[in-house]
Amino acid sequence: MYHWYLKKKTRELFDRLADDDYEALLALATPDITHTFAGDTPFGGTRRGVPALRRWFEHLFALLTRRKFQVNSVVVKGGPWRTQVAVEWSGVFHTADGQTYNNQGTDVMELRWGRLVGVRVYHDTATVAAVFTRLASSGYSDASPPVSY
């Protein structure tokens, strides 16, 4: 029952992210959450803590103005004291310059007693880098690395 519930909630979280609601994810996070996003882009690297993750989402949503996720699979492992959730997704993203791109990836989340302590995002980093290089060359200064949160 616990794994079924987490699979359902995970799909709902991705729907909420697509609807501009990252606060739903932040509400589950511990104060010292660690978030790692693969790649050498303004969004790449590791940030710690809810305030840093909130700033990351604000920045991301300013450049990726619309997002649509298709959750392909959710795998849950472990008990409530230490749970890992792996989410395989594909998505269509609309950028600030009005173009779209597709990407796919896997998010690995770690929970302890229902609280989110870590998220690692693995995706097609070459595609993301190309999109942000294009945005930066079009005058979107927020699309150029490095950015600190």
FENSUL-V588289 format. One record per residue. RES is the residue in one small letter. D_LAST is the distance of its C-alpha to the last C-alpha in whole Angstrom. Layout:
res->[RES & RES]
d_last->[D_LAST & D_LAST]
//
This chain:
res->[m & y & h & w & y & l & k & k & k & t & r & e & l & f & d & r & l & a & d & d & d & y & e & a & l & l & a & l & a & t & p & d & i & t & h & t & f & a & g & d & t & p & f & g & g & t & r & r & g & v & p & a & l & r & r & w & f & e & h & l & f & a & l & l & t & r & r & k & f & q & v & n & s & v & v & v & k & g & g & p & w & r & t & q & v & a & v & e & w & s & g & v & f & h & t & a & d & g & q & t & y & n & n & q & g & t & d & v & m & e & l & r & w & g & r & l & v & g & v & r & v & y & h & d & t & a & t & v & a & a & v & f & t & r & l & a & s & s & g & y & s & d & a & s & p & p & v & s & y]
d_last->[37 & 34 & 33 & 34 & 32 & 29 & 30 & 30 & 27 & 25 & 27 & 26 & 23 & 22 & 25 & 23 & 19 & 22 & 23 & 19 & 19 & 16 & 17 & 20 & 17 & 15 & 19 & 20 & 17 & 17 & 15 & 14 & 13 & 12 & 11 & 12 & 13 & 15 & 16 & 15 & 13 & 10 & 9 & 11 & 10 & 9 & 7 & 9 & 10 & 11 & 8 & 5 & 8 & 9 & 6 & 6 & 10 & 11 & 9 & 12 & 14 & 15 & 16 & 17 & 19 & 22 & 22 & 25 & 25 & 28 & 28 & 30 & 30 & 29 & 30 & 30 & 31 & 31 & 32 & 30 & 29 & 27 & 27 & 25 & 25 & 25 & 25 & 26 & 25 & 26 & 25 & 25 & 22 & 23 & 21 & 20 & 23 & 26 & 26 & 26 & 25 & 26 & 24 & 24 & 23 & 23 & 20 & 21 & 20 & 21 & 23 & 24 & 27 & 25 & 22 & 19 & 18 & 16 & 16 & 16 & 17 & 19 & 21 & 22 & 20 & 22 & 22 & 19 & 19 & 22 & 21 & 17 & 20 & 22 & 20 & 19 & 22 & 23 & 21 & 18 & 16 & 12 & 14 & 14 & 12 & 10 & 7 & 4 & 0]
//
